[in-house]
Every structure is written in C-alpha cells, then in structure tokens.
C-alpha cells in the first residue's frame, strides 16, 4: 500500500544492526535473529552488524549506544527480553535511550498479536522510537513475533522512517 507523500522512500536501503537478547541462544539456535536477517536482506536492506548478548541491561544498552554512534547506521532492531519475567529487561535498557517514542508501533504490534495469540499479547513490551537520529525497534524473542513485526510493521515503513530522519542531513554513504 503506497502513500503519495513518500516520493521514493521505498527505494532507501537501510543499514541495520541486529541484536538478539537471550541467555540461551547462539548463532546456530537463534531462529529469531536468522528470520530477522533474512527478512531485512530480502527487503533490500543490509545487516551491518549482528550480535547475541545475554539479557543484562548494561551490556545491551552499551551495545546499542555504540551502534548509535555510527554515522553509517540507520536502524537498530533488537529481539528478546520484552516480556515480564524477572530476566526480561530489554525494555528498561532501551526505553530511556529514545528521544522520541513511536507509541503506535507497540500498540499496533500488540493489536496484530492479539489477533493471533489472544489476550497474552498484552504481556509484550515491544517498543519503537528514535534515538540520535536512528530508528530503534525492540521486539519479543519469539520467531513468529519477529516475523510479524518485520513483515507487517517495520519493513513496510523503514524506508519512509529513514527518509524523514535524513531530511536536511547529508547521507554518510555518499562521498559528496
């Protein structure tokens, strides 16, 4: 579904950092990270870094802050740690970094999740926002949740979000 105000935003190819927050996954068992990478790349975007970290808020926050300092990065997508269990602390690590919250992302994600899993969708603390001129999305760790968020919400809008954030700024990927 296109919108006339976008004027080529769908042609923007994002440079994305991907972080799986998990105490038990490794690159071979990280099905959520694998699904995210495949979808991001299939959409024509580029995963420039991929990490797996345990759900330790200081480490998660430090990794995201390090990525936010990179000029040639457009977005950070995290999966895992958004529930309500004692070890689920990604929300706390990320929420305070956001200068602007995209409340609609979490609301829509939970609405779509409700259609698939029912009232358990309210437990998700998925969030999105802008930090230091970059888009951040924090998703649940379940592979189906990552696929839902990317396919229905993030990837259809990623180029538009980046186009809006780049307005008035030079593109660091060009040499001009």
ChimeraX attribute file (.defattr): number of C-alpha atoms within 10 A of each C-alpha:
attribute: neighborCount
match mode: 1-to-1
recipient: residues
	/A:1	3
	/A:2	8
	/A:3	6
	/A:4	6
	/A:5	8
	/A:6	15
	/A:7	11
	/A:8	11
	/A:9	16
	/A:10	18
	/A:11	13
	/A:12	15
	/A:13	18
	/A:14	24
	/A:15	19
	/A:16	25
	/A:17	23
	/A:18	24
	/A:19	22
	/A:20	30
	/A:21	30
	/A:22	20
	/A:23	14
	/A:24	11
	/A:25	16
	/A:26	14
	/A:27	12
	/A:28	8
	/A:29	10
	/A:30	19
	/A:31	18
	/A:32	23
	/A:33	29
	/A:34	17
	/A:35	15
	/A:36	25
	/A:37	20
	/A:38	13
	/A:39	17
	/A:40	23
	/A:41	14
	/A:42	10
	/A:43	16
	/A:44	14
	/A:45	20
	/A:46	16
	/A:47	20
	/A:48	12
	/A:49	13
	/A:50	17
	/A:51	15
	/A:52	20
	/A:53	18
	/A:54	17
	/A:55	21
	/A:56	17
	/A:57	20
	/A:58	12
	/A:59	14
	/A:60	23
	/A:61	18
	/A:62	12
	/A:63	15
	/A:64	21
	/A:65	15
	/A:66	10
	/A:67	20
	/A:68	22
	/A:69	12
	/A:70	11
	/A:71	12
	/A:72	16
	/A:73	22
	/A:74	24
	/A:75	23
	/A:76	24
	/A:77	24
	/A:78	30
	/A:79	25
	/A:80	28
	/A:81	30
	/A:82	24
	/A:83	20
	/A:84	12
	/A:85	9
	/A:86	7
	/A:87	15
	/A:88	19
	/A:89	21
	/A:90	28
	/A:91	20
	/A:92	15
	/A:93	18
	/A:94	22
	/A:95	18
	/A:96	12
	/A:97	18
	/A:98	18
	/A:99	12
	/A:100	15
	/A:101	18
	/A:102	16
	/A:103	12
	/A:104	12
	/A:105	18
	/A:106	22
	/A:107	15
	/A:108	14
	/A:109	24
	/A:110	24
	/A:111	15
	/A:112	18
	/A:113	20
	/A:114	14
	/A:115	10
	/A:116	14
	/A:117	10
	/A:118	12
	/A:119	12
	/A:120	11
	/A:121	17
	/A:122	15
	/A:123	12
	/A:124	19
	/A:125	22
	/A:126	27
	/A:127	24
	/A:128	23
	/A:129	22
	/A:130	19
	/A:131	21
	/A:132	15
	/A:133	20
	/A:134	22
	/A:135	24
	/A:136	27
	/A:137	22
	/A:138	27
	/A:139	32
	/A:140	24
	/A:141	22
	/A:142	15
	/A:143	19
	/A:144	15
	/A:145	22
	/A:146	24
	/A:147	17
	/A:148	17
	/A:149	25
	/A:150	22
	/A:151	15
	/A:152	13
	/A:153	16
	/A:154	20
	/A:155	18
	/A:156	15
	/A:157	15
	/A:158	23
	/A:159	21
	/A:160	19
	/A:161	21
	/A:162	21
	/A:163	20
	/A:164	13
	/A:165	16
	/A:166	15
	/A:167	9
	/A:168	8
	/A:169	7
	/A:170	10
	/A:171	12
	/A:172	12
	/A:173	10
	/A:174	7
	/A:175	6
	/A:176	6
